[in-house]
Amino acid sequence: MHAVVRTYSGKGAKELVDALIKHKAEVEKLMRPIKGFVSYTLVNSGDGCVSVTVCETKAGTDESIVAAKGWIAKNVPTVGIAAMSVSEGSVIVHLK
């Protein structure tokens, strides 16, 4: 499995959190069809948010990055959010 952690902070991050909360069902519909999807978690960090996507392969997490960027560009284009910080790698332990 492969995971990607996207961190959103700084300018526009709180507005992004508000939009994600308002449209969480839409975000779920965006993430679930990704090939090899395992899980998605979104955490409100107070000054922004952190998302964690786990997929069976790196191709799936790469697709999730593209999907997230597209959703933001379409749904909150005016918040001027700073670029997301991305960390990714092979999953060592995944507990459910």
C-alpha positions as CSV (number, residue, x, y, z in Angstrom):
1,M,0.0,0.0,0.0
2,H,1.0,3.6,-0.5
3,A,-0.1,6.7,1.4
4,V,0.0,10.4,0.7
5,V,-0.4,13.2,3.3
6,R,-1.4,16.6,2.0
7,T,-1.1,19.6,4.4
8,Y,-2.9,22.8,3.7
9,S,-2.0,25.8,5.9
10,G,-1.5,29.6,5.5
11,K,-3.6,31.9,3.4
12,G,-7.0,30.5,2.4
13,A,-6.6,27.3,4.5
14,K,-9.5,28.0,6.9
15,E,-11.8,28.8,4.0
16,L,-10.8,25.5,2.4
17,V,-11.7,23.7,5.6
18,D,-15.1,25.3,5.6
19,A,-15.7,24.3,2.0
20,L,-14.6,20.7,2.6
21,I,-16.9,20.4,5.6
22,K,-19.8,21.8,3.6
23,H,-19.1,19.4,0.7
24,K,-17.8,16.3,2.5
25,A,-20.3,14.0,0.6
26,E,-18.9,15.4,-2.7
27,V,-15.4,14.8,-1.5
28,E,-16.2,11.2,-0.6
29,K,-17.7,10.7,-4.1
30,L,-14.5,12.1,-5.6
31,M,-12.1,9.8,-3.6
32,R,-13.9,6.4,-3.4
33,P,-13.7,5.7,-7.2
34,I,-9.9,6.1,-7.3
35,K,-8.4,2.8,-8.4
36,G,-7.1,0.8,-5.4
37,F,-8.7,3.2,-2.9
38,V,-8.3,2.0,0.7
39,S,-9.0,5.0,3.0
40,Y,-9.3,8.8,3.2
41,T,-9.1,10.9,6.3
42,L,-9.4,14.6,6.7
43,V,-8.3,16.3,9.9
44,N,-9.1,19.9,10.8
45,S,-5.8,21.3,12.3
46,G,-7.3,24.6,13.5
47,D,-5.4,26.7,11.0
48,G,-6.0,24.5,8.0
49,C,-6.2,20.8,7.4
50,V,-4.4,17.6,6.7
51,S,-5.6,14.8,4.5
52,V,-4.3,11.2,4.4
53,T,-5.1,9.0,1.4
54,V,-4.2,5.3,1.4
55,C,-4.4,3.3,-1.9
56,E,-3.1,-0.1,-3.0
57,T,-0.5,1.6,-5.3
58,K,1.3,4.9,-5.8
59,A,-0.7,5.4,-9.0
60,G,-3.8,5.6,-6.8
61,T,-2.3,8.2,-4.5
62,D,-1.0,10.1,-7.5
63,E,-4.6,10.2,-8.8
64,S,-5.8,11.4,-5.5
65,I,-3.4,14.4,-5.6
66,V,-4.7,15.3,-9.0
67,A,-8.3,14.9,-7.9
68,A,-7.7,17.1,-4.8
69,K,-6.1,19.9,-6.8
70,G,-8.9,19.8,-9.4
71,W,-11.6,19.9,-6.7
72,I,-10.0,22.9,-5.0
73,A,-9.6,24.7,-8.3
74,K,-13.2,24.1,-9.2
75,N,-14.9,24.7,-5.8
76,V,-12.8,27.3,-4.0
77,P,-10.8,29.1,-6.7
78,T,-11.0,32.5,-5.0
79,V,-9.5,31.6,-1.6
80,G,-5.9,31.9,-3.0
81,I,-4.7,28.9,-0.9
82,A,-1.0,28.4,-0.7
83,A,0.3,25.3,-2.4
84,M,-0.2,22.1,-0.4
85,S,2.7,20.3,1.2
86,V,2.9,16.7,0.2
87,S,4.5,13.7,1.9
88,E,4.2,10.2,0.7
89,G,5.6,6.7,1.0
90,S,5.0,3.0,1.4
91,V,2.6,2.0,4.2
92,I,4.4,0.1,6.9
93,V,1.5,-0.4,9.3
94,H,-2.2,0.1,8.6
95,L,-4.7,-0.7,11.4
96,K,-8.4,-0.6,11.1
